[in-house]
């Protein structure tokens, strides 16, 4: 089977893929005709595709998150690869394929990732901070096993959120040792909690986000996580005006740094400054890593990366 990463212009191919996205649209012709605007994906990446002249039967047969066998032609449209699908059918038992074989996932097993998060949580010395963190983690512990960290920007794959948290914990451990004036408990707590509400913000299956929840659209994960800290404090009878509660809420609320990036406040305590840059460093480096990994080695430049000011990355020949 041809992996998406291996497709080149003018390639004719046959293979099995996941319908990550599918939308019925109409052509500009008279009379207008229905067609499928599709995103195909496998474990190596994704690619836009068009299936022209979709019939009424087709519209009742094909849906997002379904596995399909595709025959297609790779074309270039607006300097990007796009597939013209010539034949399309649903897979069956005889094809012996599983949807899990077609999704990207974190390079570390979800069980190990969640266990690492729990170990970090248990290592928090301050009992009040540990109680607040434990309460919030328990809300989404099962979803941490498979949820992505984002829809598209970074760690947007199976168990991506847990992987993001674990990589940040590694950075946080280094920063805390290098800068001992920082409160290590608050750094650990902030890392674990900064995106903890994302499983309630997004609707995802197999690491692929299909939409945002009502809470996600109206509140967002930042304010939701802050609310959970308040809920945890009330549950445990912890003073809402204590420095621990206010400090932890501030770290979460400020971690995107700017209002245009979703933060209602900017970092104004040392640990909030540290968390913002730990988060940014891991997210941006992951964007670069993913883009390089998903770009064919024959291509010297990656596609433009939205989270890096729409800059493409060049692959040095060394």
C-alpha positions as CSV (number, residue, x, y, z in Angstrom):
1,X,0.0,0.0,0.0
2,X,1.2,3.5,-0.8
3,X,1.6,5.7,2.2
4,X,0.4,9.3,1.9
5,X,3.9,10.6,2.7
6,X,5.2,8.8,-0.4
7,X,2.7,10.2,-2.9
8,X,4.2,12.2,-5.7
9,X,2.6,14.3,-8.5
10,X,1.1,12.2,-11.3
11,X,1.2,9.0,-9.2
12,X,-1.6,6.6,-9.9
13,X,-2.2,4.5,-6.8
14,X,-4.5,2.1,-4.9
15,X,-4.6,1.9,-1.2
16,X,-6.5,1.8,2.1
17,X,-7.1,5.1,4.0
18,X,-9.2,6.7,6.7
19,X,-11.8,9.3,5.7
20,X,-10.7,11.8,8.3
21,X,-13.0,14.5,6.9
22,X,-15.8,14.4,4.3
23,X,-18.1,17.2,3.2
24,X,-20.7,17.2,0.4
25,X,-20.3,20.2,-1.8
26,X,-21.6,21.3,-5.2
27,X,-19.7,22.3,-8.3
28,X,-20.1,25.7,-10.0
29,X,-21.5,24.1,-13.1
30,X,-25.0,24.4,-14.4
31,X,-26.7,22.3,-13.2
32,X,-24.6,21.9,-10.1
33,X,-23.4,18.5,-9.2
34,X,-22.6,17.0,-5.8
35,X,-19.0,16.0,-4.9
36,X,-17.1,14.9,-1.9
37,X,-14.4,17.2,-0.4
38,X,-12.3,14.8,1.5
39,X,-9.2,14.5,3.7
40,X,-7.6,11.1,3.5
41,X,-5.2,10.1,6.2
42,X,-3.0,7.2,7.3
43,X,-0.2,6.9,9.9
44,X,2.2,8.9,7.8
45,X,0.0,12.0,7.2
46,X,-3.0,13.3,5.4
47,X,-3.9,14.7,2.0
48,X,-6.9,16.6,0.4
49,X,-8.9,14.7,-2.1
50,X,-11.9,15.2,-4.4
51,X,-14.5,12.6,-5.4
52,X,-16.5,14.0,-8.3
53,X,-20.1,13.2,-9.2
54,X,-21.1,11.7,-5.9
55,X,-24.4,9.8,-6.2
56,X,-27.2,9.7,-3.7
57,X,-26.1,6.2,-2.8
58,X,-22.5,7.5,-2.2
59,X,-23.9,10.1,0.2
60,X,-25.6,7.3,2.2
61,X,-22.5,5.1,2.2
62,X,-19.5,7.2,3.0
63,X,-19.0,9.1,6.3
64,X,-16.1,10.6,8.3
65,X,-13.9,8.1,10.3
66,X,-14.7,5.3,7.9
67,X,-12.1,3.1,6.2
68,X,-12.1,3.1,2.4
69,X,-10.2,1.6,-0.5
70,X,-9.2,4.3,-2.9
71,X,-7.9,4.4,-6.5
72,X,-6.7,7.8,-7.4
73,X,-4.4,10.2,-9.2
74,X,-2.1,12.7,-7.4
75,X,-2.4,16.2,-8.9
76,X,-1.0,19.6,-7.9
77,X,-3.5,22.3,-7.0
78,X,-2.4,25.7,-5.8
79,X,1.1,24.3,-5.2
80,X,-0.2,21.6,-2.9
81,X,-0.8,17.9,-3.6
82,X,-4.4,16.8,-4.1
83,X,-5.9,13.4,-5.0
84,X,-8.5,12.9,-7.7
85,X,-10.4,9.8,-6.6
86,X,-11.4,7.6,-9.5
87,X,-12.8,4.7,-7.5
88,X,-14.0,4.5,-3.9
89,X,-15.4,1.7,-1.8
90,X,-15.9,0.9,1.9
91,X,-13.7,-1.7,3.4
92,X,-15.0,-5.0,4.7
93,X,-13.7,-7.9,6.8
94,X,-12.1,-9.4,3.7
95,X,-9.7,-6.5,3.5
96,X,-8.2,-7.3,6.9
97,X,-7.5,-3.7,7.9
98,X,-8.1,-2.0,11.2
99,X,-8.8,1.7,11.8
100,X,-6.0,1.8,14.4
101,X,-3.5,1.1,11.6
102,X,-4.4,4.4,9.9
103,X,-4.0,6.9,12.7
104,X,-1.0,8.8,14.0
105,X,-0.2,8.3,17.6
106,X,2.3,9.5,20.2
107,X,5.6,7.6,20.0
108,X,5.2,6.5,23.6
109,X,2.5,4.1,24.8
110,X,-0.5,5.9,26.4
111,X,-0.2,3.7,29.5
112,X,3.4,4.8,30.1
113,X,2.5,8.4,29.4
114,X,-0.4,8.5,31.9
115,X,1.7,6.7,34.5
116,X,4.4,9.3,34.1
117,X,1.9,12.0,34.7
118,X,0.6,10.2,37.8
119,X,4.1,9.8,39.2
120,X,4.8,13.5,38.7
121,X,1.5,14.3,40.4
122,X,2.4,12.1,43.4
123,X,5.8,13.7,43.7
124,X,4.2,17.1,44.5
125,X,5.2,17.8,48.1
126,X,2.6,20.4,49.0
127,X,-0.5,18.5,50.1
128,X,-2.9,21.3,49.1
129,X,-1.5,21.6,45.5
130,X,-1.5,17.8,45.2
131,X,-5.2,17.7,46.2
132,X,-6.2,20.4,43.6
133,X,-4.2,18.6,40.8
134,X,-5.6,15.2,41.7
135,X,-9.2,16.4,41.6
136,X,-8.8,17.9,38.2
137,X,-6.9,15.0,36.7
138,X,-9.6,12.5,37.9
139,X,-12.2,14.3,35.7
140,X,-10.4,13.3,32.5
141,X,-8.1,10.5,33.4
142,X,-9.6,8.0,31.0
143,X,-9.6,10.4,28.1
144,X,-5.9,11.2,28.7
145,X,-5.2,7.7,27.3
146,X,-6.2,8.8,23.8
147,X,-7.0,12.5,23.5
148,X,-5.0,14.8,21.2
149,X,-3.6,18.1,22.4
150,X,-5.1,20.1,19.6
151,X,-7.1,19.8,16.4
152,X,-4.3,20.8,14.1
153,X,-1.5,22.9,15.6
154,X,0.6,20.5,17.7
155,X,0.4,17.0,19.2
156,X,-2.8,16.5,17.1
157,X,-2.9,12.7,17.3
158,X,-3.8,9.8,19.5
159,X,-2.5,10.4,23.1
160,X,-1.0,13.7,22.0
161,X,-2.2,15.5,25.0
162,X,-0.5,13.1,27.5
163,X,2.6,13.2,25.4
164,X,2.7,17.0,25.4
165,X,2.3,17.0,29.2
166,X,5.1,14.5,29.7
167,X,7.5,16.3,27.4
168,X,6.7,19.6,29.3
169,X,7.3,17.8,32.6
170,X,10.8,16.9,31.3
171,X,11.5,20.5,30.5
172,X,10.0,21.7,33.7
173,X,12.2,19.4,35.7
174,X,15.3,20.9,34.0
175,X,14.1,24.5,34.4
176,X,13.3,23.9,38.1
177,X,16.8,22.6,38.8
178,X,18.5,25.4,36.8
179,X,16.3,28.1,38.4
180,X,15.8,26.9,42.0
181,X,14.0,30.2,42.9
182,X,10.9,28.7,41.1
183,X,8.4,26.7,43.1
184,X,8.8,23.2,41.6
185,X,5.4,22.0,42.9
186,X,3.6,24.9,41.1
187,X,5.6,24.2,37.9
188,X,4.5,20.5,37.9
189,X,1.0,21.4,38.8
190,X,0.7,24.1,36.1
191,X,2.1,21.7,33.5
192,X,-0.4,19.0,34.3
193,X,-3.3,21.4,34.6
194,X,-2.7,24.0,31.8
195,X,-4.5,21.9,29.1
196,X,-6.3,19.4,31.4
197,X,-9.8,20.6,30.2
198,X,-9.0,20.0,26.5
199,X,-10.8,16.6,26.5
200,X,-13.9,18.4,27.5
201,X,-13.3,21.3,25.0
202,X,-12.9,19.0,22.0
203,X,-14.9,16.1,20.5
204,X,-12.4,13.5,19.4
205,X,-12.3,9.9,18.2
206,X,-9.1,8.0,17.8
207,X,-7.1,11.2,18.3
208,X,-8.9,13.0,15.6
209,X,-10.9,16.1,16.5
210,X,-14.2,16.4,14.7
211,X,-15.6,19.5,16.5
212,X,-15.5,21.5,19.6
213,X,-18.1,20.9,22.4
214,X,-20.6,23.6,23.5
215,X,-18.4,24.3,26.6
216,X,-15.3,24.4,24.4
217,X,-16.9,27.0,22.1
218,X,-18.4,29.1,24.8
219,X,-15.8,28.8,27.5
220,X,-12.6,27.3,26.2
221,X,-10.2,25.0,28.0
222,X,-8.3,27.8,29.8
223,X,-11.3,29.1,31.7
224,X,-12.7,25.6,32.2
225,X,-9.5,24.5,33.9
226,X,-9.6,27.5,36.1
227,X,-13.1,26.7,37.1
228,X,-12.1,23.1,37.9
229,X,-9.4,24.5,40.3
230,X,-12.2,26.5,42.1
231,X,-14.4,23.4,42.2
232,X,-11.5,21.4,43.6
233,X,-10.8,24.0,46.3
234,X,-14.5,24.0,47.3
235,X,-14.6,20.2,47.4
236,X,-11.6,20.1,49.7
237,X,-12.6,23.1,51.8
238,X,-9.5,25.1,50.6
239,X,-9.6,28.9,50.9
240,X,-10.4,30.4,47.5
241,X,-8.3,33.5,48.3
242,X,-5.2,31.5,49.3
243,X,-2.0,32.1,47.3
244,X,-2.0,28.5,46.2
245,X,-5.4,28.6,44.6
246,X,-5.0,32.1,43.1
247,X,-1.5,31.3,42.0
248,X,-2.4,28.0,40.3
249,X,-5.4,29.7,38.6
250,X,-3.2,32.5,37.3
251,X,-0.7,30.0,35.9
252,X,-3.4,28.3,33.9
253,X,-5.1,31.6,32.8
254,X,-1.9,33.1,31.7
255,X,-0.2,30.2,29.9
256,X,-1.1,31.5,26.4
257,X,0.4,34.9,27.4
258,X,-1.6,37.2,25.2
259,X,-5.3,38.0,24.8
260,X,-5.2,37.3,21.1
261,X,-3.9,33.8,21.9
262,X,-6.7,33.2,24.3
263,X,-5.2,34.3,27.7
264,X,-7.4,36.6,29.8
265,X,-4.3,37.7,31.7
266,X,-0.5,37.8,31.1
267,X,2.0,36.0,33.3
268,X,2.7,38.0,36.5
269,X,4.3,35.4,38.7
270,X,7.5,33.6,38.1
271,X,6.0,30.2,37.6
272,X,3.5,31.5,35.1
273,X,6.3,33.0,33.0
274,X,8.2,29.7,33.1
275,X,5.1,27.7,32.2
276,X,4.3,29.8,29.2
277,X,7.7,29.4,27.7
278,X,7.9,25.7,28.5
279,X,4.5,25.2,26.8
280,X,5.5,27.3,23.8
281,X,8.9,25.6,23.4
282,X,7.4,22.1,23.4
283,X,4.5,23.0,21.1
284,X,6.6,24.9,18.5
285,X,9.3,22.3,18.4
286,X,6.6,19.6,17.9
287,X,5.2,21.5,15.0
288,X,8.6,21.5,13.4
289,X,9.2,17.9,14.1
290,X,5.8,16.8,12.8
291,X,6.2,18.9,9.7
292,X,9.6,17.5,8.9
293,X,8.4,13.9,9.6
294,X,5.3,14.2,7.4
295,X,7.1,15.9,4.5
296,X,8.7,13.5,2.0
297,X,12.5,13.4,2.3
298,X,12.7,14.4,-1.4
299,X,11.1,17.7,-0.6
300,X,13.6,20.3,0.8
301,X,10.9,22.5,2.3
302,X,8.0,21.6,4.5
303,X,4.6,23.2,4.0
304,X,4.0,26.5,5.8
305,X,3.4,26.0,9.5
306,X,0.6,28.2,10.7
307,X,1.7,28.1,14.4
308,X,5.1,29.5,13.3
309,X,3.9,32.6,11.6
310,X,3.3,30.6,8.4
311,X,7.0,29.9,7.9
312,X,8.2,26.8,6.1
313,X,11.1,24.7,7.4
314,X,14.1,23.9,5.3
315,X,15.8,20.4,5.7
316,X,19.6,20.9,5.9
317,X,21.6,18.4,3.9
318,X,24.0,17.5,6.7
